[in-house]
Amino acid sequence: MKKKSEIRLESIKAAHKSSKSDLSRMEDYLEVISELVELKGYATTLDISRYMNVSAPSVTKMLKRLDENGYLKYEKYHGINLTPKGNSVADAVRQKHGILLEFFEILGIEHDTANQDAEGIEHHLNPKTIKQLRKFIAYLKSNQKLLDGFKNP
């Protein structure tokens, strides 16, 4: 059985194939690095390349940009370490994904489809929207009768 991090890495890889904005791409890199570190204890350029479905030189170029912008510390042939700023972004993306995934599953959407859809839109939602979704999910969960009525009409 695949670990949660492995499943997330696969969904990030699938979503990365679509065209994305530069900010979304940066968030994906931070998310992949964070997931790899959680899974293996470290992240390599080769691992990132495989999960992002891009060439190793492209990974190196992005790692340099992320380093310059203070999201991680990167030295060629050494480790990749997320800074608190980089961890914060990766955690925020992971939280958005979790909220969207939970919402879609409440709607009765199959897990793989919900995961793919969450990955596709997690970078594009305003924090206020995510906050409201989180509140709505809590409301639904606190009213099990409503939830049951929706799932079993």
Phi and psi restraints in degrees (value plus and minus 20) as a CYANA .aco file:
   2 LYS   PHI     -94.0   -54.0
   2 LYS   PSI     124.7   164.7
   3 LYS   PHI     -96.1   -56.1
   3 LYS   PSI     138.6   178.6
   4 LYS   PHI     -75.0   -35.0
   4 LYS   PSI     -62.4   -22.4
   5 SER   PHI     -84.2   -44.2
   5 SER   PSI     -58.4   -18.4
   6 GLU   PHI     -85.2   -45.2
   6 GLU   PSI     -61.3   -21.3
   7 ILE   PHI     -83.8   -43.8
   7 ILE   PSI     -64.3   -24.3
   8 ARG   PHI     -82.3   -42.3
   8 ARG   PSI     -61.7   -21.7
   9 LEU   PHI     -81.9   -41.9
   9 LEU   PSI     -60.7   -20.7
  10 GLU   PHI     -84.5   -44.5
  10 GLU   PSI     -59.8   -19.8
  11 SER   PHI     -89.8   -49.8
  11 SER   PSI     -55.0   -15.0
  12 ILE   PHI     -84.3   -44.3
  12 ILE   PSI     -62.0   -22.0
  13 LYS   PHI     -80.5   -40.5
  13 LYS   PSI     -65.7   -25.7
  14 ALA   PHI     -84.0   -44.0
  14 ALA   PSI     -63.4   -23.4
  15 ALA   PHI     -90.2   -50.2
  15 ALA   PSI     -49.5    -9.5
  16 HIS   PHI     -87.4   -47.4
  16 HIS   PSI     -40.6    -0.6
  17 LYS   PHI     -85.1   -45.1
  17 LYS   PSI     -45.4    -5.4
  18 SER   PHI    -100.4   -60.4
  18 SER   PSI     143.7   183.7
  19 SER   PHI     -94.6   -54.6
  19 SER   PSI     117.6   157.6
  20 LYS   PHI    -157.7  -117.7
  20 LYS   PSI     141.4   181.4
  21 SER   PHI     -93.6   -53.6
  21 SER   PSI     145.0   185.0
  22 ASP   PHI     -81.3   -41.3
  22 ASP   PSI     -61.0   -21.0
  23 LEU   PHI     -84.2   -44.2
  23 LEU   PSI     -63.5   -23.5
  24 SER   PHI     -80.9   -40.9
  24 SER   PSI     -61.4   -21.4
  25 ARG   PHI     -83.5   -43.5
  25 ARG   PSI     -62.9   -22.9
  26 MET   PHI     -82.7   -42.7
  26 MET   PSI     -62.7   -22.7
  27 GLU   PHI     -82.4   -42.4
  27 GLU   PSI     -59.9   -19.9
  28 ASP   PHI     -81.9   -41.9
  28 ASP   PSI     -63.3   -23.3
  29 TYR   PHI     -80.7   -40.7
  29 TYR   PSI     -66.6   -26.6
  30 LEU   PHI     -82.4   -42.4
  30 LEU   PSI     -59.7   -19.7
  31 GLU   PHI     -85.0   -45.0
  31 GLU   PSI     -65.4   -25.4
  32 VAL   PHI     -82.8   -42.8
  32 VAL   PSI     -65.1   -25.1
  33 ILE   PHI     -79.8   -39.8
  33 ILE   PSI     -66.1   -26.1
  34 SER   PHI     -80.6   -40.6
  34 SER   PSI     -64.8   -24.8
  35 GLU   PHI     -85.0   -45.0
  35 GLU   PSI     -61.0   -21.0
  36 LEU   PHI     -84.1   -44.1
  36 LEU   PSI     -63.6   -23.6
  37 VAL   PHI     -81.7   -41.7
  37 VAL   PSI     -61.3   -21.3
  38 GLU   PHI     -84.7   -44.7
  38 GLU   PSI     -59.7   -19.7
  39 LEU   PHI     -95.4   -55.4
  39 LEU   PSI     -68.0   -28.0
  40 LYS   PHI    -131.7   -91.7
  40 LYS   PSI     -36.5     3.5
  41 GLY   PHI      75.0   115.0
  41 GLY   PSI     -26.7    13.3
  42 TYR   PHI    -182.2  -142.2
  42 TYR   PSI     147.5   187.5
  43 ALA   PHI    -152.5  -112.5
  43 ALA   PSI     115.9   155.9
  44 THR   PHI    -133.0   -93.0
  44 THR   PSI     139.8   179.8
  45 THR   PHI     -77.8   -37.8
  45 THR   PSI     -60.2   -20.2
  46 LEU   PHI     -84.7   -44.7
  46 LEU   PSI     -63.5   -23.5
  47 ASP   PHI     -80.2   -40.2
  47 ASP   PSI     -67.5   -27.5
  48 ILE   PHI     -81.6   -41.6
  48 ILE   PSI     -63.5   -23.5
  49 SER   PHI     -76.6   -36.6
  49 SER   PSI     -64.7   -24.7
  50 ARG   PHI     -85.1   -45.1
  50 ARG   PSI     -65.1   -25.1
  51 TYR   PHI     -97.0   -57.0
  51 TYR   PSI     -46.6    -6.6
  52 MET   PHI    -110.1   -70.1
  52 MET   PSI     -31.0     9.0
  53 ASN   PHI      40.2    80.2
  53 ASN   PSI      23.3    63.3
  54 VAL   PHI    -152.6  -112.6
  54 VAL   PSI     146.9   186.9
  55 SER   PHI     -93.4   -53.4
  55 SER   PSI     135.9   175.9
  56 ALA   PHI     -78.4   -38.4
  56 ALA   PSI     -61.5   -21.5
  57 PRO   PHI     -81.5   -41.5
  57 PRO   PSI     -54.7   -14.7
  58 SER   PHI     -84.7   -44.7
  58 SER   PSI     -59.7   -19.7
  59 VAL   PHI     -82.3   -42.3
  59 VAL   PSI     -67.2   -27.2
  60 THR   PHI     -78.7   -38.7
  60 THR   PSI     -62.9   -22.9
  61 LYS   PHI     -81.1   -41.1
  61 LYS   PSI     -65.6   -25.6
  62 MET   PHI     -87.5   -47.5
  62 MET   PSI     -59.3   -19.3
  63 LEU   PHI     -81.0   -41.0
  63 LEU   PSI     -59.4   -19.4
  64 LYS   PHI     -82.9   -42.9
  64 LYS   PSI     -62.4   -22.4
  65 ARG   PHI     -83.3   -43.3
  65 ARG   PSI     -64.8   -24.8
  66 LEU   PHI     -84.2   -44.2
  66 LEU   PSI     -55.7   -15.7
  67 ASP   PHI     -85.7   -45.7
  67 ASP   PSI     -66.6   -26.6
  68 GLU   PHI     -80.6   -40.6
  68 GLU   PSI     -52.1   -12.1
  69 ASN   PHI    -110.7   -70.7
  69 ASN   PSI     -14.0    26.0
  70 GLY   PHI      60.2   100.2
  70 GLY   PSI      -2.5    37.5
  71 TYR   PHI    -109.0   -69.0
  71 TYR   PSI     -42.8    -2.8
  72 LEU   PHI    -176.9  -136.9
  72 LEU   PSI     147.6   187.6
  73 LYS   PHI    -130.4   -90.4
  73 LYS   PSI     104.0   144.0
  74 TYR   PHI    -154.6  -114.6
  74 TYR   PSI     108.1   148.1
  75 GLU   PHI    -148.1  -108.1
  75 GLU   PSI     108.4   148.4
  76 LYS   PHI     -73.4   -33.4
  76 LYS   PSI     116.0   156.0
  77 TYR   PHI      47.9    87.9
  77 TYR   PSI      -9.7    30.3
  78 HIS   PHI    -142.9  -102.9
  78 HIS   PSI    -187.6  -147.6
  79 GLY   PHI     -97.1   -57.1
  79 GLY   PSI     147.2   187.2
  80 ILE   PHI    -136.1   -96.1
  80 ILE   PSI      99.3   139.3
  81 ASN   PHI    -144.5  -104.5
  81 ASN   PSI     104.1   144.1
  82 LEU   PHI     -90.8   -50.8
  82 LEU   PSI     119.9   159.9
  83 THR   PHI    -102.9   -62.9
  83 THR   PSI     151.4   191.4
  84 PRO   PHI     -75.1   -35.1
  84 PRO   PSI     -57.5   -17.5
  85 LYS   PHI     -82.7   -42.7
  85 LYS   PSI     -64.4   -24.4
  86 GLY   PHI     -86.4   -46.4
  86 GLY   PSI     -61.7   -21.7
  87 ASN   PHI     -82.4   -42.4
  87 ASN   PSI     -58.8   -18.8
  88 SER   PHI     -81.9   -41.9
  88 SER   PSI     -65.1   -25.1
  89 VAL   PHI     -84.5   -44.5
  89 VAL   PSI     -66.3   -26.3
  90 ALA   PHI     -80.9   -40.9
  90 ALA   PSI     -62.6   -22.6
  91 ASP   PHI     -84.4   -44.4
  91 ASP   PSI     -60.2   -20.2
  92 ALA   PHI     -84.2   -44.2
  92 ALA   PSI     -62.0   -22.0
  93 VAL   PHI     -85.6   -45.6
  93 VAL   PSI     -62.0   -22.0
  94 ARG   PHI     -81.9   -41.9
  94 ARG   PSI     -60.6   -20.6
  95 GLN   PHI     -85.1   -45.1
  95 GLN   PSI     -64.8   -24.8
  96 LYS   PHI     -77.8   -37.8
  96 LYS   PSI     -64.9   -24.9
  97 HIS   PHI     -80.5   -40.5
  97 HIS   PSI     -66.0   -26.0
  98 GLY   PHI     -81.3   -41.3
  98 GLY   PSI     -61.2   -21.2
  99 ILE   PHI     -85.8   -45.8
  99 ILE   PSI     -66.8   -26.8
 100 LEU   PHI     -83.0   -43.0
 100 LEU   PSI     -63.1   -23.1
 101 LEU   PHI     -80.2   -40.2
 101 LEU   PSI     -66.0   -26.0
 102 GLU   PHI     -82.2   -42.2
 102 GLU   PSI     -63.2   -23.2
 103 PHE   PHI     -81.4   -41.4
 103 PHE   PSI     -68.3   -28.3
 104 PHE   PHI     -82.9   -42.9
 104 PHE   PSI     -58.4   -18.4
 105 GLU   PHI     -89.0   -49.0
 105 GLU   PSI     -54.6   -14.6
 106 ILE   PHI     -81.0   -41.0
 106 ILE   PSI     -56.4   -16.4
 107 LEU   PHI     -91.4   -51.4
 107 LEU   PSI     -27.4    12.6
 108 GLY   PHI      71.5   111.5
 108 GLY   PSI      -5.4    34.6
 109 ILE   PHI    -100.8   -60.8
 109 ILE   PSI     112.9   152.9
 110 GLU   PHI     -75.0   -35.0
 110 GLU   PSI     124.4   164.4
 111 HIS   PHI     -74.5   -34.5
 111 HIS   PSI     -68.4   -28.4
 112 ASP   PHI     -82.6   -42.6
 112 ASP   PSI     -61.9   -21.9
 113 THR   PHI     -86.7   -46.7
 113 THR   PSI     -63.7   -23.7
 114 ALA   PHI     -80.9   -40.9
 114 ALA   PSI     -61.2   -21.2
 115 ASN   PHI     -84.8   -44.8
 115 ASN   PSI     -63.6   -23.6
 116 GLN   PHI     -84.8   -44.8
 116 GLN   PSI     -63.6   -23.6
 117 ASP   PHI     -85.9   -45.9
 117 ASP   PSI     -61.6   -21.6
 118 ALA   PHI     -80.9   -40.9
 118 ALA   PSI     -62.9   -22.9
 119 GLU   PHI     -82.3   -42.3
 119 GLU   PSI     -55.7   -15.7
 120 GLY   PHI     -91.9   -51.9
 120 GLY   PSI     -48.7    -8.7
 121 ILE   PHI    -134.9   -94.9
 121 ILE   PSI     -26.2    13.8
 122 GLU   PHI     -78.7   -38.7
 122 GLU   PSI     -48.3    -8.3
 123 HIS   PHI    -103.7   -63.7
 123 HIS   PSI     -30.8     9.2
 124 HIS   PHI    -126.9   -86.9
 124 HIS   PSI     -21.0    19.0
 125 LEU   PHI    -115.2   -75.2
 125 LEU   PSI     120.4   160.4
 126 ASN   PHI     -87.8   -47.8
 126 ASN   PSI     122.6   162.6
 127 PRO   PHI     -74.6   -34.6
 127 PRO   PSI     -51.6   -11.6
 128 LYS   PHI     -85.5   -45.5
 128 LYS   PSI     -56.8   -16.8
 129 THR   PHI     -85.6   -45.6
 129 THR   PSI     -64.3   -24.3
 130 ILE   PHI     -82.0   -42.0
 130 ILE   PSI     -62.1   -22.1
 131 LYS   PHI     -79.8   -39.8
 131 LYS   PSI     -64.7   -24.7
 132 GLN   PHI     -87.3   -47.3
 132 GLN   PSI     -58.5   -18.5
 133 LEU   PHI     -82.0   -42.0
 133 LEU   PSI     -63.0   -23.0
 134 ARG   PHI     -80.1   -40.1
 134 ARG   PSI     -63.7   -23.7
 135 LYS   PHI     -84.4   -44.4
 135 LYS   PSI     -61.4   -21.4
 136 PHE   PHI     -84.1   -44.1
 136 PHE   PSI     -62.3   -22.3
 137 ILE   PHI     -82.0   -42.0
 137 ILE   PSI     -64.6   -24.6
 138 ALA   PHI     -80.8   -40.8
 138 ALA   PSI     -61.3   -21.3
 139 TYR   PHI     -82.1   -42.1
 139 TYR   PSI     -67.3   -27.3
 140 LEU   PHI     -80.9   -40.9
 140 LEU   PSI     -63.2   -23.2
 141 LYS   PHI     -87.4   -47.4
 141 LYS   PSI     -49.5    -9.5
 142 SER   PHI    -100.8   -60.8
 142 SER   PSI     -29.5    10.5
 143 ASN   PHI    -141.9  -101.9
 143 ASN   PSI      52.4    92.4
 144 GLN   PHI     -75.5   -35.5
 144 GLN   PSI     -52.3   -12.3
 145 LYS   PHI     -80.7   -40.7
 145 LYS   PSI     -62.7   -22.7
 146 LEU   PHI     -82.6   -42.6
 146 LEU   PSI     -65.6   -25.6
 147 LEU   PHI     -82.5   -42.5
 147 LEU   PSI     -66.0   -26.0
 148 ASP   PHI     -83.3   -43.3
 148 ASP   PSI     -60.0   -20.0
 149 GLY   PHI     -83.7   -43.7
 149 GLY   PSI     -53.6   -13.6
 150 PHE   PHI     -94.2   -54.2
 150 PHE   PSI     -63.1   -23.1
 151 LYS   PHI     -92.1   -52.1
 151 LYS   PSI     -52.6   -12.6
 152 ASN   PHI    -145.3  -105.3
 152 ASN   PSI      55.4    95.4
